[in-house]
Amino acid sequence: MWSWVFHRITGVAIFFFLLVHILDTALVRVSPEAYNAVIGTYKNPIMGLGEVALVAAIGLHALNGIRIILIDFWAWGTRHQKLLQWIVIILWIVLLVGFVPRHLINVFSE
């Protein structure tokens, strides 16, 4: 059940991120100065932590989506849902262990 809940939460969060991303990118056509001002506000440590949350959400959503596909289209997947869930969690942690330290070094060294 938690996998289902987190899949929905991350999907909605990614949708809202994409909406904001499209809107702030569209500013470049209206006013390059306004675009630069908005992008300038994103360059702070709080937004750097938000980027970590975004990568975590996208990674979890993508890996869980692959798990759902395997369960839906492969008989073996249905019988081994718990194993597939643990594989998703382990791969997600590996993804974050590889990304978070390097990203935070860049965020906090500026």
C-alpha positions in Angstrom: 0.0 0.0 0.0 2.8 2.4 0.9 4.3 1.9 -2.6 1.0 2.9 -4.1 0.8 6.0 -1.9 4.4 7.1 -2.6 3.9 6.5 -6.3 0.9 8.9 -6.3 2.6 11.5 -4.2 5.7 11.6 -6.3 3.7 11.7 -9.5 1.7 14.7 -8.3 4.9 16.5 -7.0 6.7 15.9 -10.3 3.6 17.2 -12.2 3.7 20.5 -10.2 7.5 20.8 -10.6 7.0 20.5 -14.4 4.2 23.0 -14.4 6.4 25.6 -12.5 9.4 24.7 -14.8 7.4 25.3 -18.0 6.1 28.6 -16.6 9.5 29.9 -15.5 11.1 28.8 -18.8 8.3 30.6 -20.7 9.4 33.8 -19.1 12.4 34.0 -21.4 10.0 34.7 -24.3 8.3 37.5 -22.3 11.3 39.1 -20.7 14.8 37.8 -20.5 15.4 40.1 -17.5 12.4 38.6 -15.6 13.7 35.1 -16.5 17.2 35.9 -15.2 15.7 37.3 -12.0 13.6 34.1 -11.4 16.5 31.8 -12.1 18.6 33.9 -9.8 16.2 33.2 -6.9 16.7 29.4 -7.5 20.5 29.6 -6.7 20.4 29.2 -2.9 20.9 26.3 -0.6 17.2 25.8 0.1 16.5 25.2 -3.6 19.6 22.9 -3.7 17.9 20.8 -1.0 14.7 21.0 -3.1 16.6 19.6 -6.1 17.7 16.6 -3.9 14.0 16.1 -3.1 13.1 16.3 -6.8 15.8 13.8 -7.8 14.6 11.5 -5.0 11.0 11.8 -6.1 11.8 11.2 -9.8 14.0 8.2 -9.0 11.5 6.6 -6.7 8.6 7.2 -9.2 10.6 5.8 -12.1 11.9 2.7 -10.3 8.5 2.0 -8.8 6.9 2.5 -12.3 9.3 -0.2 -13.7 8.3 -2.5 -10.8 4.6 -1.9 -11.6 5.2 -2.8 -15.3 7.0 -6.0 -14.3 4.2 -7.0 -12.0 1.5 -6.2 -14.7 3.2 -7.9 -17.6 5.3 -10.7 -16.1 3.8 -13.6 -14.1 7.1 -13.9 -12.2 6.7 -10.3 -11.0 3.3 -11.0 -9.5 4.7 -13.8 -7.4 7.7 -11.8 -6.3 6.3 -8.4 -5.5 8.0 -8.1 -2.2 11.4 -8.9 -3.7 10.8 -6.4 -6.5 9.9 -3.7 -3.8 13.2 -4.4 -2.0 15.1 -4.1 -5.3 13.4 -0.7 -5.9 14.3 0.5 -2.4 18.0 -0.6 -2.8 18.4 0.9 -6.2 16.8 4.1 -5.0 19.2 4.3 -2.1 22.2 3.6 -4.4 20.9 6.4 -6.7 20.7 8.9 -3.8 24.1 7.9 -2.3 25.6 8.6 -5.7 23.8 11.9 -6.2 23.3 13.6 -2.9 26.9 14.1 -1.6 28.2 15.4 -5.0 25.2 17.7 -5.4 25.4 19.1 -1.9 29.1 19.8 -2.3 28.2 21.9 -5.4 25.3 23.6 -3.6 27.2 24.6 -0.5 30.6 25.4 -2.1 29.3 28.3 -4.1 
